[in-house]
Amino acid sequence: MTQTAQTYDIAVIGAGVIGCAIARRLTLEGARVVVLEKAADILDGASKANSAILHTGFDAPKNSLELACVQEGYREYETLHAQFNLPLDRCGALVLAWSAEQEARLPELMEQARANGVDDVAPLTGTETLALEPNLNPNVRAAFRVPRESLIDPWSAPHAYLLQALLNGATLKRNCAVSGGSFDGAIWTLDTTQGSLQAGHVVNAAGLYGDRIDAALLGQTQFTIRPRKGQFVVFDKMAAGLARHILLPVPTATTKGIVVCRTVWGNLLVGPTAEDQDDRDTACLETETLHMLHAKGAEILPALAQEEVTSIYAGLRPASEHKDYQIRAHAGRNMVTVGAIRSTGLSSALGTAAHVARLLQGQGHTPAPLPAPHVPRMAMLAEDGSRDWQAPGNDGMLCHCERVTWREARASLADPLAPNTLAGLKRRTRATMGRCQGFYCGQAVQDLLAEGTDA
Amino acid sequence: MSNLPEIVDALIVGAGPAGLSAAAELRRLGVGRVVVLEREATPGGIPRHCLHSPYGLREWKRLMFGPAYAKRLVREAEGAGAEIRCQTTVTALHPGGEVDVSTPDGPRRIRGRVVLLALGARESPRAARLIGGTKPGGVMNTATLQSFAAFSKHRPFHNPVILGSELVSFSALLTCRTVDARPVAMLEPGPEITARGVMAMAPRAMRVPLLLNTRITAIHGRAQVNGITVETNDTSRDIACDGVVVTGGFRPENALLRAAGLALDPGSLGPRVDQYGRVTDPAYFSAGNVLHPIETAGWCWDEGRRVARCMAAALNGSLPPRDAATPLAVTGVRQGDALAYALPQEICAPATQAVPAFDRVQMRLRQPFSGQVRVQGQSHWIASRPERRITVPLHPTPEAL
């Protein structure tokens, strides 16, 4: 054990979207924050793959903590996105009924939405639905519209949160896994793969490993992570014109079902599946499932049958045996656990962070908000946003399919949150994420990354 | 952006074999300003990174490697007086030959009195093939492997598996040697290799096991590939490797065409052209592999030249109206079944002053076929296989026969 342990006010374990948002919030409240991420890059666990939707919480369980965090997070994102230059596509969602039984459930789902404070939901007949979405399978019977369900960039947003924390004094340690720790009544000492460090408070935002971190630090856990895999297929930009809204099915008791929606990058995605598994690290794609998703997409939007899949991915949700989020302040231990953020983490992150900050105050952490914090301005990656390739001095295009410029890619590598993996560079710039999947630019992108990370 | 577009006589999109040979030919025919737009930093197209032969036989009766061939194409075009602009990406096609481009200095608009779309083709990637497993590094198309060999000091892998047995798959095999990689196997889902000719000898010569009737079912590994699962006759097994080269399955680079609403052939996925090479907007012509994935560089070079002559004729006003075109009449084999596509897709009443770029109909099969096929009323006996190019004479007016 090192003699010169570094000391912080707060250690946040895990740099997923939740950890990034918490680090931002606590840094802005004046704390010296360190973020510990076991992977080579941030957003490497549950946060690397989701459906990129900013939810209103219309279908969240009534009176749940999840609902409260999603709604607080939604409101803060609405006020923040413009200053960070983050996209927000207020496309709205349609919950579609394809059978008489599903149609019969629409009123109860609308009632739930209204009870959740989402009072602008509106019923639609089949004809009205088809008028809004003319490419939809004409067998649709009825629907209701949730106007404020929106699309966002699932990677630029958490990058912005953590970047703001770093620009205002926070520290990020990557490749830094926490193996254990002890609390002496005032200070935590955490053992990590990069030595030990000390912090006044600990926030466990370890996602798929949240229960393990609780066990390692507290000797017990109140939830068990049950990873739930979701596979997706993504179609090329031509398919994005087939749907305006986020197209949702009527949920069942076990799953919200398979969504068809555009992305802010101008693609169309179909997914996710919901498959329980034990493995916390690997989300394996299965050819049969990918074919099923393509077919499912074509059932909803028949023209998708002719479209080629551009990209495939799978993610793991940190679900648990509980329905609701497991967020707890551990009395007398200066620690907050943020666990089982099963599928709405992207939507709720800012709200969850605010909730965690309040819990820490209850544990004696005193905020001292920064008077004039730095605000990062992110590279706009949304298809209809103002992109770098449209500006002079962009150094030319590196990735033609996604129109990523050399200037953007180099800027990403020079950023305080510079990527150190190909996946990280892709998430930050979208290079190689398009229809050719690196056929043209794959080598140039990998060489650029190698130069950037050697330097 | 300035409001008025730059206007040139002939605008060529794509500086590969088809585009560059067209540029040279247009200048030779006396067309004034010929500008070639290329989105890459250097012109030449795919041959730039093909570090092997054979190139140049049809064109210059010389056996050349890809990079030398690409340089020669550039020299011929520039020597004839064409201007090549690199790092210039066409972002949209507008009716009448006006295009939006993106340059390092920002957006521009250019109008060609005639425009050639020589956009090329690309291999289909792992994702489009819905190959399961994880998403590690080391999975790439042949072109990316070739780019590593030609442009990079980095080595993408040491012991890859090669998926497919098209002609390009053997290029992948040969390219492995230049990046000090030893392929561990070549996989072909069918009962025999797709390519024909001497290339088919390469796996044995290089002592790479050729696994027929074998398909990949999953890719494994986190940062880098560490193995794959394959299935042969319903038996699964794992093969250790650190890379996967996903070869062939070429598709035209057609996104600009689709976005512009130009009619595509559902079989080739390239634009529908008439015998003069015109797409459905007669300001635009097309040549090369965007029409027909995939033919050799020499074939594309020749086609570029032929279509260029029609572009020159269009500038002289000697092409017949495009809108009177009728679909090419093919019976006896159905598109979508055995027939992949037949090119040109549309036939105009012939003009006496202009020689068609396509004096023969080019066809490709999706599956082996033998039988009597009628093309524009003329009967042909066809017995062939998917990897073979089939051509029959084109008779523009069937009723005249």
Interface residues (C-beta under 8 A of the other chain):
Chain A: V233 V234 D236 K237 M238 D281 T282 A283 C284 L285 E286 T287 T289 L290 H291 H294 Q306 E308 V309 T310 S311 I312 Y313 W389 Q390 A391 P392 G393 N394 D395 G396 M397 H400 C401 R403 T421 L422 A423 R435 C436 Q437 G438 F439 Y440 G442 Q443 A444 Q446 D447 A450
Chain B: R39 E40 A41 Q87 T89 T91 S102 T103 P104 D105 G106 P107 R122 E123 S124 P125 R126 A127 A128 L130 I131 G132 G133 T134 K135 G137 M140 N141 A143 T144 S147 F148 F151 S152 H154 P156 T217 A218 R222 A223 R251 A255 R258 A259 P266
